[in-house]
Amino acid sequence: MSGFAPLWPDMPGKDFFAGAAAFAAVKGDTISAQSFSGAYLAGSYAANQGSSYAGAYFRLALSFRPHDKMAQRELLLSLIDDGNYTQAVQTAAAMRADSDPSIRPIIQLVLAAEAFKKQHYAQVNAAIGTTKGDNESLLWVFFTSWADYGSGRKVRALHNLQRAHFSEWYSFLSYYNTALIQDLSRNTAEAAAAYEKALKYKQLAEMAPEAYEHLLIAYIGFIQRSNGKQAAIRRLDRAQAGLSAPAPIVQTLRRQLEQGRIIPPIVTNPAQGAAEFAYDIGSTFLRAGEDLYADIYLQTALFLYPENEAALFRLGILAAKSGRREKAQAFFARIAPNSPYFDDAELLLALGLNRKLADSSKADKKDTQAAAELEKMIARSPDKAPLQNVLANIYLQNGNYSAAINLLNNMISRLAKPEGKDWSLYFQRGIAYERSKNWQKAEENFREALRLAPQNADVLNYYGYSLTDRGIRLEEGLDMVRKAADLRQQDGAVIDSLGWAYYKLGRYDEAVTTLEKAVRLEPGESSINDHLGDAYWKIGRKLDAVFQWNHALAFNPDPGEEAAIKAKLQFGLPEQTGNAAP
């Protein structure tokens, strides 16, 4: 699921809304509607557009039908999305008695957050009710644990957290929250042990980097307070060994340590503990494209901890992603200039993440404007490398490969000795050379990137796919994409690379199984559907192949790919193309 589609129906557009104008209208700050349907449709459209009028229209709809479950649900969600959590609490309390099961978990979350805010910890448990031990109920274990801790029942809180070892993700969260509680209780040995256990889940640095980087900040700050600056720096460096380039916030953390600045605790009270859990869940939903749930949890984190700059930053990204630039600016404007998130916030505004709503004819112009803004930011920035890295990405996206190569040559020439954090420079330069049809130089750069970051899934996937797609050193390419797939088991693009490697090796049954999984993960990706169609054809499932190729056409492939797919629909795959790219 992506965006607000399941609960905020996708309206056909302004022409449709104009037809509903006879039943609903806005004059000044006053809204009106002549019927439940008029108010509900107007609210749905306003919600889709990110308008603050959505809540008012749904409230008006409920004046016609006070117990309508759909309108109640839409009202609550619109209030949360608008950041009006106080009214969301009032609405949730009114809905609690006869709420629909589909909205009940959100009502529980909102009421529990309000109880945390007031330090009414017994009411947290009352709001949540009895948990059943299933996957969804495990989410509540973390809230009730922080409520128990706030009530002075630390032993019970820690015991509850032990119930959460349902999967690697929950185990990570269990150890991390245990560490935060022990840290807050000044139990140094117990906190250190729990932090270390959480830190062992290194695969989450790729799958859920926002949660993992917060773990790093909390633990490194703990070590600094317990054992001093040098011990904290050494542990941070060990934690980063073998990972991708550190996130900007982790780079900022290291600079602050070197400067002798004290790293404050992430959590100082139970409400902030609950906020940290909500942030970890919300940021992970955002990365997975589950925007509705990302919004709910991140707004909850901000309500519990209004100075939470991490939540402000992610909510800004979410607003920009859906084209609501003004709302994104409002979130980013609340981030202090000395915050580690400030430069990234400014950068995202320069890039204009709302370009997903722009048509393709405007995209090049937007990229050119973004590049110009970045050049200005680079000129005044003391730390130019991160911005230059992004500028190189823009050049790659625009197909300006020579500009990308020149910029990356300049950046690489200033390196005294390449380190693990520099892998992306060589990776980007390799892509620029590969797309410029200079495979020899591309491969030199891919190999250097892989030497610097041997467990980096992006490098393994791109390099391995490039080898297999060219039909060279197929076993080596298969080994690379298999490693990438182990690191990112839920990434459809990576699983597609593995399936395509099997295809190029003539292992068509394995290709089909793997590519079917890739399509399940990324059903709307044209190239993956195309690859699955090829694999079906090779094992004799020709009707299924035609079905997948038609699917691929429906998802707007590039012009060259579109022509190739249409040719396959007309003539099928010739026998001799088993080891050639489609």
C-alpha angles and dihedrals in degrees: 000000000000132000124345098312100119095054103021105051113228106249120214092240144264094317089060091045090051087060090054091050089094088066101038134028145169122221114177105312093334123098127196139183135178098214146012091260093052093050094044094049091047090050091049092051092046090050091051089052093047091243121162088224091075095086092047092052093048090049088052090049089055090054086066095042110017095185101042105136096206094052091046090052094047091048093053093047093046091051091051092047090049090053090243093135095156091062089041088059091051092047093047091050091052092048098045099090099056104016124150114254090239092062099033096092090055091049089051091049094050094047092045090052090052090051090051090050091055093041089241093143096170088058090056090065091043091052093051098041126194116343120219101207095246124130096271094043090054087071089066092054090076094050093047091047092057090045090052090049090051089051091055094256098121096153091055091047092054092044090053091052090057088064091065100075092113096128140347090276094052092043089054091050091046094054092041094052090043088054092050092051093047091046091051089049090052092240094147101182095045092046093050092050092051093046090052092050091051091047091059090072091085093156087073089065084075100032100040106011095163092060092042094051090051089052088053092050092049095046097043090049089050091052091048091053092044105036108010140253101301094051089050093051092048092051092047091052092049091049091053095047111119094007129113121272109306117262114253091254091055090048088051090050091056092048090051091051092050090050090052095244116155114246106222121222115266091222126038102160140019095265090056089048090056089045091054091052091048090049093051091051094043096048090049091051088050092054090048092053093248092135098168094058092038089058094048096050097040092049087050091051090051092048091052093045112020093186091056100130092181090059091045090052095050092045088052090053091049092051093047091046090059092047097257096132097165091054090048090051090051091054094044092047089064091060112098118238091240092054118112086231095056100086092045091050091051090046094052091052089051091052092050103223089198089079089102085079093050122092119247092254089067098042097085091050091050091049090049090051091047091051091051092050091048091052089056092047091049091052093057099034120101089206104050101166100082092049093046088051090056091045089054088053091053090051089051092049090050092050090244092138098159091056090048091050093048092049093046091046088056093049094046093048089062093057112107090199125351113249134189092270090060095064094104093061092059092040093054092045089050090054091049091052093044092053089046088059093248100127096167094060091039092056092047089057095043090053092050091048089051092048090054095044109021094172097046109128094202093057094041092049099045096042094043093047091048091054095048094042089055092048093238128128089353097178091052090049091048091052091053097049090044089057090047090051090051088054094045108030094163097046109108095199092054093046087050090056090053092049091048091051089055088049094052089050090053093247092133100165091055089044091055094049092048096043091049087058090048091053091050089054095043107021094164098053111111099204094051092052088047092052092049089051090054091050092049090052091053093056093046099259092127098158089053089048092055090047092053093045090053088050089051090053091051092060098063105255122196113277093256092048091046092056092048092050092049089051090053091049089054101040107012122221117317112231094244094062095078092110099033131089114257 
